Amino acid sequence: MEKMTPLYLPIELITQILLRLPVKSLICFKSVCKTWFTLISNPNFANSHFKFSESTQTLRILSISAIPTQIRSVDFEVLFNNHSNSLNPNLSLPQSYFPLQIKGSCRGFIFFNCSSNNYIWNPSTGFCKSLPLSPIGSNFGTYSYLYGFGYDHSRDDYLLASLYPALAADVSSHLEIFSLRDNAWKEIEDTPFPYWSPYHYPKLGLLFNEALHWFVSRSSSLVDVIVSFNLMERKLLEIPIPSDFGDYLLDIGSWVFGEFLSLWAMRNRIVEIWVMKEYKVHSSWIKNIVLSIDTLPTKCFFPIYSTKSDDVIGTDDGSGLVKYNNKGHLLEYRTYCDDPRGSQVVMYTESLLSLPGDHEQV
């Protein structure tokens, strides 16, 4: 009998195949052979895989509820299209981390706080890193400061930002950042901040266009504006909100609609969605969609994600996911949380990425 020749695939082709696989499969495939282990563990492969995932995969939602304590990773397409409540297997963190507060997400990492400790967690790989607390932040109340989590691609560095507005005439504002690469906090000096953040305004900065964005009020005139902090240039910039945005009191927020900076406002059982068609150009604000939320059980809706077809997906009170089309028509409502008080939610993309200086993480 003719002897069979073993099939050989060049490493370049194997790499291209592996780049298209989900993180869970890649972690399992590290045990196939030494070559695959070395390839999948390489930070360059992780970066390439993340870039490919960003363009091809749907973002996931991480849901953390308290009663019972559950951490779930929800795939929008599975939940809506399969008409099933079956979710990904529950993720886990040590019980000592609870209760916790989600402070942001970036490139597959979740920034959260518990018992006055900060952590960075990759739910896809299970890696978790403790971060030192700010030496300045301990002097301020937890409700007075603004914060955010982002990435500086010029240094391949993840940054935490804390901004403490001046709450009195004799108190100066402070802006500081924590660099994962330097493993240190640094105050950004000469950054006056003539704004304040009412207690009901979102404290988490929206990461968009390599900058964090906060919804605040001018201290002098009480006019609402957006303030952005560029993570590479380390500069603050004011962005006016739409002239007709109005006074929406408690129910306002910012998010990313498609490729645009966007604001939402909820009142009288409707949600208005505004988009800035040209970044930093005030005249480019337009009211894009008006959603009726009268038929939702909780009569509230918080947009968190838009699909490639401009469908709007959001949560009601942290227990159900809702989908509207780009005409404002309700398409579907699905529950995913058993906690009657709802859950904390955050968007993320699965990744194999490592933090600076920590390459052996998966």
Disulfide bonds with the S-S distance in Angstrom:
none
